[in-house]
Amino acid sequence: SRTTEIGIRKRFGHAKISANAFYTETKNMIDWATSQTAPTVYTTTPTNVKSAEIKGLELQADLILGEWDTAVRVTLLDAIDVSRQQQLDRRPKQTVNLLLNRSYDKQNAGIEVLYNGSHLDANGTIERGGYTLTNLVYGYQYSKTFLVQARLENIFDKDYVITSSSFAGDYATLGRTAYLTLTYYP
């Protein structure tokens, strides 16, 4: 493969912005192809993508507003199997991440909104719709050596397919999920 990338970064007071554009040409890329080999049997095997082009733009903005840290990250992607003139499987055309976090005393709390656009799957035969997930985070620095963190992911219990499916059905993804972690720094 051959990649070309150009980017720019700039700081404006409490704001940082960056933009990166990239272009990748790939020859003989290995991907996965699924085929039906019997009435109820499906086989997934490596396959060769003779030529692929991946073009993209990544934009990022970080801003500090008083005690609030905000970040926006956007990726626009055009990943094409040149020989078939079709979007490559499992590569969403758009992803957007919005992050908002507030730190105070020994605590921090925030919200994350993650959007993945639509993408193709199953050798281009299925189009998966996009989805948006919302997560809540909280952390408490109990001491210099102990950090307690809580996360509630997919707070709206969104049913979605993250990357792919099989002919027998969609791969399971987590619904609303809670995490509690204790980190020790020696």
Disulfide bonds with the S-S distance in Angstrom:
none
